Structure formats: C-alpha cells, structure tokens
Amino acid sequence: MDSSTYLSVIVFIYVVVTLLRKWHRAWAYRALNHLPGPPREKWSKGHIPLLYNPHTAFAFHDSLSNYGPVAKIYGVFGNLRLYINDPYAMGEILLKEENGWERTESYVANLKMVLGPGLLGTTGAKHKAQRKILTPVFNSSTIRTSKQFLPMLHDISHKLIAGIERQIKEQGTDAVSVDIFEWSHRSALDAIGLGSMGHDFQTLGGVDSEYSKAIKHMLPALFSLAILRPIMPTLYKIGPAWFRRAIITRIPSKAIKQVLSLVDVQHEQALHIFDQKKRTLSGMKYSHNLGSAQKDVVTLMLQANEKAESKDKISEEEMLGQLNTLIFAGHDTTSGALACIFQMLAEHPETQRKLREELQKCPLEDPDYATLKSFPLLDAIIKETLRLHPPVTVVERVSSRDIVLPLRTPTGVDAEGRSSTALAVPAGTLVMLSLRAANRDPTTWGPDAHEWNPYRWLEPLPAGVADARTPGVYSNMMTFLGGSHSCIAYKFALLETKVIVAAVVQRFVLSPGDQDVAWKFGGTSKPFVVDPVSGRSSPGLVLKLTCV
C-alpha cells in the first residue's frame, strides 16, 4: 500500500469514527429532544457567545428561566447541554447521586495548572482527603472559639475606616466619591491573607504589591482564555510540568503570557510565605506548643495533617495549592459580595438608616461573635444580597452514567404530548446548574423573588422554600453550593462580611455615585465603571460617602 492510499484509509477511518460517535450521541440524546430552549445562531458556536459574554451574559442566563426547570442549549459543534434550575434535580446531582456527577475535566485541569492541586484542582479520593483535613479548620466551633479570627477582622475594619476617612479628609468635601469596590478588594485580600497564612499584605495601608495585583487580575485573565479550556486536560497529561510550560509559552497569545506571569507571581509569593511559616514552626509540637496568635489556617492545616492517618495525609504541594485556592477564591467572591451589599444599601437609604439604628444600639465598639449574630436586619441584608446576587452564577457537572433526575416542576411536553417530573439523562451529558436562577425562582421565593427585599427574612419564609428542599449549605439558597464541593470557608466569609458591613455603615452614609455601574459576568461577578475620558471600563464601584 503506497503512502497516499494509506493516508486515504486513515482519513476514511477517522471520518467514519467521527460520524459514528455523532450518531451514537444523537441517538443517546433523543430522549432530550422535547426539551425547550432558545434558538442558536450558528451550529459551530452554539450558545457559547451568549453564555459567556461578560457584557450580556446575565441577561441571557436570566432568559433561560423562561423555558422551565430544564432548558436545552448547545455548546460548540452541536454538543447538547442542559441548563438546570430545578431544586430537586440539583439535590440529586449534588447530594444523592454525587458519585454519578463530576466537575468537568477542563475546569479541574485549568485550575490545577493555575492554582496547584488544591480543592479546586483535584477530584475523587484526593479531594475527599483534602476536604477532611480542611473541614475542621473552618467549622463553626473553630471560628466561634478562635481567639484570632474575630479580633483580626475587627482590626481590618479599623484600617478600612481609617483609610476611607483619610480619603475624605484629603478631598475636603461633605460627600466624597469613593471606589468602594477597591476598598472591598483590599479588605478581603488582607483578611484572607491573615486568616489563611498569617501574612499581612497591608493593602489597606496603601501597599500595592505585585501579588495583590496578580490576585485581582487573575480571574478576568483566566476568563479571557475560556476558548482554550477544552484542550487543557489533554495538555495537562503531556509530560512533566516544565515540558507543558515550554509548550504553552510558545503559543502566540498575549492573554496566555499574562496568565503565566500572574501564575508565577502568585506561586512564588505563596511558596515564600509557606516556607517562612514552616521555618517559624520548625521544632514545635503543633498540637501543644503553638500560641493562639499563630493559629492561622496554615498552622491549623499542619496540625490536622500531622494527626491524620497516613492514607489521609496531604502533601506539601497540595497544601500550597490550598493556600493559592483559598486566597484566589476567598478574596474574589467576598470582595464582590461586599461591594454589592454596599450598592444595595446606597440604593435603599431607608433600609440603610434602619440598619445603622440597629447597629448603634450595641455598646461594644468591636462586637463579639454572639452579638454579631444578634443583629437581625444585618443578617437579613447579607442573606438577601447573596440570594439575589450570588458571586458565582453557574457551575458545571458531567454525568458519568445514565441517571434519572427528579424534577419539582414538569418538563416540556414530549412528542407524545406528555410532560414528566423525571428526566432521563444519558452518560456524558454536561449540565449547567444555575445558582442565580434557583435563588430567584418565584415558585420557591414568591412573586417578588427578583426584588431586593431583606425584610422577607424577618418573617416566615414562603411555603415554597421548604418544598424546594434546596441542597445549598446556607439558608435555603444555592449561593455557596452544596455537597462535597460546597464553599468550605463560607462561615469565615460571612463573619468577615458582617464585621466589615457593620463598621462601614456605622461610620458612613452611603449614596449612589455619579458613574453608572455595570456588573459583568465572569468566573465571579464584578462591578465595572466607565472612565468618562478614555471610555474604557475597569473594575470599580464608586459611591458617595459622608461621615455620620
């Protein structure tokens, strides 16, 4: 057989195999053909541009709720996806049939290459072992009884207030325009740095390190490379890390070079801090001789790892991955949540006034843990903002086997005129779980589900909330997810949020700023403002602040 004939045979086999795979997939998905969904403009792109466009994605995601509990959408080249907001289906995926659903390979590979083998970059037994080590560090008892966490957060709130007061004094006017998102970013980064590594980045003091810049710009940079996500699992399996790095650096892309630069800064700083911590703790008996001032997450993680059975121990590389993960995820979500709460308060002055009155009844300058939990309106405002505006909009899962999902609301009518409260999902189906849509479902939350109404939390919730059996770990909502991949540090994040919001509202009156704010879709949602001179948008949320 000559070379041309041989090549023709190879091409023929490839075409046949490809067609057979597409036929098999189409046959497997035939039971899903009756599901409703929006039209797609191009077969090659599907709904991808609409799903991930930072400027318009929120509107498209919200529109998918019009198609019911499950909508049929498409990825590239006709690959079918399911967009789910039904609470029963979410419960089945995240809790009951968790072993039958996996995070997408591209998602895990991407985060493993960027952050290392931490919670977001591992699966299966490795993930369970890491979670087992870290869970005691962030449970309610540890956070409530810690002699470090709450005083540290109060100290950060004092620095935040002092920084804003300096800015107001410098401008010398009654109502000063303040980028509250920038201050939220600094507060969140200093809090997670001190809480996780015992390291003060001093961003509230004006230090603008390369590391703080890298953390701030990492997620937008990663999101700009979303088109490369499908190839990352394959790339990650090619040779050792240095070889993969050599391949990536040769790709002619400014965005890739930016991500690599940010990864290098993040890794070097985390490694430096981790090595410093190990030297400080060298020769100590972690379980007996550490002072309370040293009880940051690194120390507690080292303690827990020392006590763990050999099969449950995690490597230093994994610990380093945890630090990168905690700082990356904890800073980004909390800073956005804080900014959103401040915006809601600025737009609802009467609620802001009532909150200030509630907080001013407390005689303590730095409320203790029990006192912070005793402010009902503060708690309601935080809950309502996190319900209506979750920092993370959607998560993805892939079915590893054929699974039947229960539904609270019947799906669209099939070819035989039937609707059903059960949906057969073939193995290999990618589903997108909409945390935002589940949190805004009128069937669960009532007819005002799309409105910001913190007072709903001060009275009995609608019957639909109990009926939904929402699998989220926090207050019947999906904001922090549920199951073994729920946000492990959400209780720390809530405590941080309460301390910061209480401090700011007691000291300042917040009003809407002069610049329009647009929240853009990304790995997490962020506020953006447009520079009136250049016309360029950048992360920010400018409000007017007046001292009380």
C-alpha positions in Angstrom: 0.0 0.0 0.0 1.6 3.3 -1.1 1.6 6.3 1.2 -1.3 8.2 -0.5 -3.5 5.1 -0.2 -2.5 4.6 3.4 -3.3 8.3 4.2 -6.7 8.0 2.5 -7.5 4.9 4.6 -6.6 6.8 7.8 -8.8 9.8 6.8 -11.6 7.5 5.9 -11.4 5.7 9.2 -11.3 9.0 11.1 -14.4 10.3 9.3 -16.3 7.1 9.9 -15.4 7.0 13.6 -16.4 10.7 14.0 -19.8 10.1 12.3 -20.5 7.0 14.4 -19.7 9.0 17.5 -22.0 11.8 16.5 -24.8 9.3 15.5 -24.4 7.5 18.9 -24.6 10.8 20.8 -27.6 11.9 18.8 -29.3 8.6 19.5 -28.5 8.8 23.2 -29.8 12.3 23.4 -33.1 11.6 21.5 -35.0 11.5 24.8 -34.0 15.1 25.4 -35.2 16.4 22.1 -38.6 17.5 23.5 -37.0 19.9 26.0 -37.5 23.6 25.2 -34.6 26.0 24.6 -33.6 29.2 22.8 -32.6 29.1 19.1 -28.9 29.2 18.2 -27.4 31.4 15.6 -24.6 29.1 14.4 -24.1 25.4 14.8 -20.4 25.8 15.2 -20.6 28.2 18.2 -23.9 27.1 19.7 -24.9 29.4 22.6 -21.3 29.8 23.9 -21.0 33.5 22.9 -24.3 34.2 24.7 -23.4 32.2 27.8 -20.0 33.8 28.4 -20.1 37.3 27.0 -19.2 39.5 30.0 -21.5 42.3 29.0 -24.7 40.4 28.1 -24.4 37.0 29.7 -26.5 37.9 32.8 -29.5 38.8 30.5 -29.2 35.6 28.6 -28.8 33.4 31.7 -31.9 35.1 33.2 -33.9 34.5 30.0 -33.3 30.7 30.2 -35.6 30.5 33.2 -38.5 31.2 30.7 -38.0 27.7 29.3 -38.8 26.0 32.6 -36.8 23.9 35.1 -34.6 22.4 32.4 -33.6 24.2 29.1 -31.8 22.6 26.2 -28.8 24.7 25.0 -25.8 23.9 22.8 -22.0 24.2 23.1 -19.7 24.2 20.1 -20.4 21.9 17.1 -23.8 20.9 18.2 -22.9 19.5 21.6 -26.0 19.4 23.7 -26.1 20.8 27.3 -28.8 21.0 29.9 -29.4 24.3 31.8 -31.0 23.4 35.1 -32.5 25.5 37.9 -34.8 22.8 39.4 -34.0 22.3 43.1 -34.9 18.6 43.1 -32.6 17.9 40.2 -29.8 19.9 41.9 -30.3 17.9 45.1 -29.9 14.7 43.1 -26.8 15.9 41.4 -25.0 17.5 44.3 -26.1 15.2 47.2 -27.9 11.9 46.4 -26.2 10.9 43.2 -23.0 12.8 43.8 -20.8 10.0 42.7 -22.5 9.9 39.3 -21.6 13.5 38.5 -18.2 15.0 38.1 -16.8 18.5 37.6 -15.7 18.9 34.0 -12.2 17.7 33.2 -11.4 21.1 31.6 -12.4 23.0 34.7 -10.3 20.9 37.0 -7.3 20.9 34.7 -7.4 24.6 34.2 -7.4 25.3 37.9 -4.8 22.7 38.7 -2.4 24.3 36.3 -3.1 27.8 37.8 -3.5 27.1 41.5 -1.9 23.7 42.0 -3.5 20.5 43.4 -5.8 22.2 45.9 -9.6 21.7 46.4 -10.5 23.2 43.0 -7.8 21.2 41.2 -8.4 17.7 42.5 -11.2 15.1 42.3 -12.1 11.8 43.8 -10.2 10.4 46.8 -7.6 13.2 46.7 -10.3 15.8 47.0 -12.0 13.9 49.9 -8.7 13.6 51.8 -8.0 17.4 51.4 -11.6 18.2 52.4 -11.3 16.0 55.5 -8.1 17.9 56.6 -9.6 21.4 56.0 -13.1 21.0 57.2 -12.3 21.3 61.0 -10.3 24.5 60.2 -13.4 26.3 59.0 -16.2 24.7 61.1 -18.5 26.9 63.3 -16.8 25.8 66.5 -13.3 26.8 65.3 -14.5 30.2 64.0 -16.6 30.9 67.1 -13.9 30.0 69.7 -10.8 31.2 67.8 -9.0 34.0 69.7 -7.5 35.2 66.4 -10.1 35.3 63.6 -12.6 37.9 65.0 -10.0 40.3 66.5 -8.2 40.2 63.2 -11.3 41.0 61.3 -12.1 44.0 63.6 -8.5 45.2 63.1 -9.0 45.1 59.4 -12.3 47.0 59.7 -10.5 49.7 61.7 -7.9 50.1 59.0 -10.6 50.2 56.3 -12.4 53.0 58.2 -9.2 54.9 58.7 -8.2 54.6 55.0 -11.6 55.9 53.8 -11.5 58.8 56.4 -8.1 59.8 55.1 -9.5 59.9 51.6 -12.5 62.0 52.7 -10.2 64.4 54.6 -7.9 64.8 51.6 -10.8 65.7 49.3 -12.2 68.1 51.8 -15.9 67.9 50.9 -19.0 66.6 52.6 -19.9 63.9 50.1 -16.8 62.2 48.7 -16.7 59.8 45.7 -15.1 56.6 46.9 -14.4 53.4 45.0 -15.9 51.0 47.5 -15.0 48.0 45.4 -11.3 48.9 45.6 -11.6 49.1 49.4 -13.6 45.8 49.5 -10.8 44.2 47.4 -8.2 45.4 49.9 -10.2 44.3 52.9 -10.9 40.9 51.5 -7.3 40.3 50.5 -5.8 41.4 53.8 -8.4 39.2 55.7 -7.8 36.1 53.7 -4.0 36.7 53.9 -4.0 37.0 57.6 -6.6 34.3 58.2 -5.1 31.7 55.9 -1.4 32.4 56.1 -0.9 34.7 59.0 0.6 37.2 56.4 -0.4 40.8 56.2 -0.4 42.1 52.6 -1.0 45.6 54.0 -3.1 46.7 51.1 -5.3 48.7 53.4 -2.2 50.6 54.4 -1.5 51.5 50.8 0.9 48.7 49.8 0.2 47.7 46.3 2.3 44.6 45.8 2.7 42.6 42.6 1.0 39.8 44.4 -2.1 41.8 45.2 -2.3 43.0 41.6 -1.9 39.4 40.4 -4.7 38.1 42.6 -7.0 41.0 41.4 -6.4 40.4 37.7 -6.2 36.5 37.7 -9.8 35.6 37.2 -10.5 38.1 34.4 -7.3 36.9 32.7 -8.4 33.3 33.0 -11.9 34.0 31.8 -10.4 35.6 28.6 -8.9 32.2 27.8 -12.2 30.3 28.1 -12.0 29.2 24.5 -8.8 27.2 25.3 -10.5 25.3 28.2 -11.3 22.1 26.2 -7.6 21.5 25.3 -6.3 21.9 28.8 -7.0 18.3 30.1 -5.0 16.9 27.1 -2.2 19.4 27.6 -2.0 18.6 31.3 -1.3 14.9 30.5 1.6 15.7 28.3 4.9 15.1 30.1 6.2 16.9 33.2 5.4 20.4 34.3 8.5 22.0 32.7 7.6 20.4 29.3 4.0 21.7 29.5 5.3 25.1 30.4 7.6 25.1 27.3 4.6 24.2 25.1 2.3 26.9 26.5 5.0 29.7 26.3 5.3 29.1 22.6 1.6 29.8 21.9 1.5 33.3 20.3 -1.1 34.8 22.7 -0.7 37.9 24.9 -3.5 36.6 27.2 -1.6 33.4 27.8 1.6 35.3 28.6 -0.4 37.5 31.0 -1.8 34.4 32.8 1.6 32.8 33.1 3.1 35.9 34.5 0.3 36.2 37.1 0.7 32.5 38.0 4.4 32.9 38.6 3.9 35.9 40.9 1.2 34.1 42.8 3.1 30.8 43.2 6.4 32.5 44.2 4.7 34.6 46.9 2.7 31.7 48.3 5.8 29.5 48.3 7.8 32.2 50.1 5.2 32.6 52.8 4.7 28.9 53.2 8.4 28.2 53.6 8.6 31.1 56.1 5.7 29.6 58.1 7.4 26.2 58.2 10.6 27.6 59.5 8.8 29.5 62.2 7.0 26.3 63.3 10.1 24.1 62.9 10.8 22.0 66.0 7.4 22.8 67.6 4.8 20.3 68.6 1.9 21.7 66.7 -0.8 20.2 68.8 0.6 21.6 72.1 3.0 24.5 71.8 1.5 27.0 69.4 0.3 30.2 70.8 -3.1 31.5 69.8 -1.6 34.3 67.8 -0.2 31.7 65.4 -3.5 29.9 64.7 -3.9 30.8 61.1 -5.1 28.3 58.5 -1.6 27.1 57.6 -0.9 26.3 61.2 -4.2 24.5 61.8 -3.8 22.6 58.5 -0.3 21.5 59.6 -1.8 20.4 62.9 -4.6 18.4 61.3 -2.3 16.8 58.7 0.1 15.7 61.5 -2.8 14.0 63.3 -4.3 12.4 60.2 -3.8 8.8 59.3 -1.2 8.1 56.6 -3.9 7.5 53.9 -5.5 10.9 54.6 -2.3 13.0 54.8 -1.8 15.6 52.1 1.5 16.6 50.5 3.2 20.0 50.8 2.4 20.6 47.2 -1.3 20.1 48.0 -1.0 22.4 51.0 0.5 25.1 48.8 -2.4 24.5 46.3 -4.8 25.0 49.2 -3.3 28.4 50.0 -3.5 29.6 46.4 -7.1 28.3 46.2 -8.2 29.9 49.5 -6.7 33.3 48.6 -7.8 33.2 45.0 -11.4 32.1 45.7 -11.9 33.7 49.1 -10.8 37.1 48.0 -12.6 37.3 44.7 -16.0 36.2 45.9 -16.0 38.2 49.2 -14.9 41.5 47.6 -17.7 41.3 45.1 -20.2 40.4 47.7 -19.2 43.3 49.9 -19.4 45.8 47.0 -22.8 44.5 46.1 -24.1 44.9 49.7 -22.8 48.5 49.8 -24.5 49.3 46.5 -27.9 47.8 47.7 -27.6 50.0 50.9 -26.8 53.1 48.8 -29.9 52.5 46.6 -32.1 51.8 49.6 -31.5 54.7 52.1 -34.3 53.9 54.4 -33.1 50.3 55.0 -29.6 51.7 55.4 -30.9 54.1 58.1 -32.7 51.2 60.0 -29.5 49.1 59.9 -27.5 52.0 61.3 -30.0 52.4 64.1 -29.8 48.6 64.9 -26.0 48.6 65.0 -25.8 51.8 67.1 -27.8 50.1 69.9 -24.7 47.9 70.5 -22.5 49.4 73.3 -19.4 47.5 72.0 -17.1 49.1 69.5 -16.0 45.6 68.4 -19.0 43.3 68.8 -18.2 39.7 69.8 -19.4 36.6 67.9 -22.7 36.3 69.7 -23.5 40.0 69.4 -22.8 39.9 65.6 -25.3 37.1 65.3 -27.9 39.1 67.2 -28.4 41.8 64.5 -31.5 40.6 62.6 -31.5 43.3 59.9 -27.8 43.0 59.3 -28.2 39.2 58.8 -31.2 39.7 56.6 -29.4 42.3 54.3 -26.5 39.9 53.8 -28.7 37.0 53.1 -30.9 38.8 50.7 -28.0 40.3 48.7 -26.3 36.9 48.5 -29.6 35.3 47.4 -30.3 37.8 44.6 -26.7 38.4 43.5 -24.6 35.3 44.2 -21.0 35.9 43.3 -20.9 32.7 41.2 -23.7 32.4 38.7 -23.4 28.8 37.4 -21.4 25.6 37.9 -21.0 22.7 35.6 -21.2 18.9 36.1 -20.9 15.9 33.7 -22.8 12.7 34.2 -20.6 9.6 34.5 -23.5 7.2 33.9 -27.1 7.2 32.8 -29.1 8.8 35.5 -32.8 9.8 36.0 -33.3 13.2 37.6 -36.4 14.1 39.7 -38.0 17.4 38.9 -40.2 19.6 41.1 -41.7 21.2 38.0 -42.7 19.1 35.0 -40.6 19.5 31.9 -41.8 20.5 28.4 -44.3 18.3 26.5 -42.6 15.4 24.5 -43.6 14.1 21.1 -46.4 12.1 22.6 -47.9 15.0 24.4 -46.6 14.1 27.8 -44.8 16.1 30.5 -42.9 14.4 33.3 -41.4 15.1 36.7 -38.5 12.8 35.9 -35.8 13.3 33.3 -33.5 10.5 31.9 -30.0 11.9 31.4 -27.5 9.9 29.3 -23.9 9.4 30.4 -21.6 12.1 29.3 -24.2 14.9 29.4 -22.9 18.3 30.5 -25.3 20.2 32.8 -25.1 23.8 33.9 -26.6 24.3 37.4 -27.8 27.9 37.6 -27.3 29.1 41.2 -28.7 32.5 40.3 -31.9 31.1 38.7 -32.5 28.8 41.7 -32.1 31.7 44.1 -34.6 33.8 42.1 -37.2 31.1 41.4 -40.7 32.6 42.1 -42.0 29.1 42.9 -39.6 29.0 45.8 -39.3 32.6 46.9 -42.7 34.1 45.9 -43.8 36.6 43.3 -41.1 39.2 44.5 -38.3 36.7 44.0 -36.5 39.1 41.6 -36.6 42.0 44.0 -34.2 43.0 46.8 -36.3 42.7 49.9 -34.3 41.9 53.1 -37.4 42.1 55.2 -38.5 38.7 53.8 -36.0 37.2 56.2 -37.6 38.9 59.3 -40.9 36.9 58.8 -41.8 33.3 58.0 -40.5 32.4 54.5 -42.9 31.3 51.8 -44.0 27.6 51.8 -42.2 27.1 48.6 -38.8 27.4 50.4 -39.5 24.3 52.4 -41.0 22.5 49.5 -37.9 23.2 47.3 -35.6 21.2 49.6 -32.8 23.3 48.1 -29.5 21.4 48.6 -27.4 24.5 49.4 -25.4 24.7 52.7 -26.6 28.2 53.5 -30.1 29.5 54.3 -32.1 27.5 51.7 -30.2 29.1 48.8 -27.5 27.9 46.3 -25.0 30.7 46.8 -22.4 28.6 48.5 -23.4 25.4 46.6 -24.0 22.1 48.4 -22.4 18.7 48.8 -18.7 17.9 48.9 -17.9 20.8 46.6 -19.7 23.5 48.7 -17.7 26.5 49.8 -15.6 25.2 52.6 -14.8 28.7 54.1 -18.3 30.3 53.8 -18.7 30.7 57.5 -15.5 32.7 57.7 -16.6 34.7 54.7 -20.0 35.5 56.4 -18.2 36.6 59.6 -15.9 38.8 57.6 -18.8 40.3 55.7 -20.7 41.1 58.9 -17.8 42.8 60.6 -16.9 45.0 57.5 -20.5 46.0 56.7 -21.3 46.8 60.3 -18.2 49.0 60.6 -18.8 50.9 57.4 -22.5 51.6 57.9 -21.9 52.9 61.5 -19.3 55.4 60.3 -20.6 56.5 56.8 -23.8 57.3 55.0 -23.6 55.7 51.5 -25.3 57.2 48.5 -25.3 56.3 44.7 -22.3 57.7 42.8 -22.3 59.8 39.6 -20.9 57.0 37.4 -23.0 54.2 36.0 -22.2 50.7 37.3 -22.4 47.6 35.2 -21.9 44.1 36.8 -20.2 41.9 34.4 -20.3 38.1 34.1 -17.1 36.2 34.7 -15.8 33.4 36.9 -17.4 35.6 39.6 -19.4 38.8 39.0 -17.7 42.1 39.3 -18.8 45.8 39.1 -17.3 47.9 36.4 -17.3 51.7 35.8 -16.6 53.6 32.6 -13.9 56.2 32.6 -15.6 59.4 31.2 -12.4 60.5 29.5 -11.0 57.3 27.9 -14.3 55.4 27.6 -12.6 52.3 29.0 -14.2 50.2 31.7 -12.4 48.9 34.7 -13.4 47.1 37.9 -14.9 49.6 40.4 -18.0 50.8 42.2 -18.0 54.5 43.0 -20.4 55.6 45.8 -20.7 58.9 47.6 -19.7 58.6 51.3 -20.5 61.1 54.1 -19.3 60.7 57.7 -22.1 60.1 60.1 
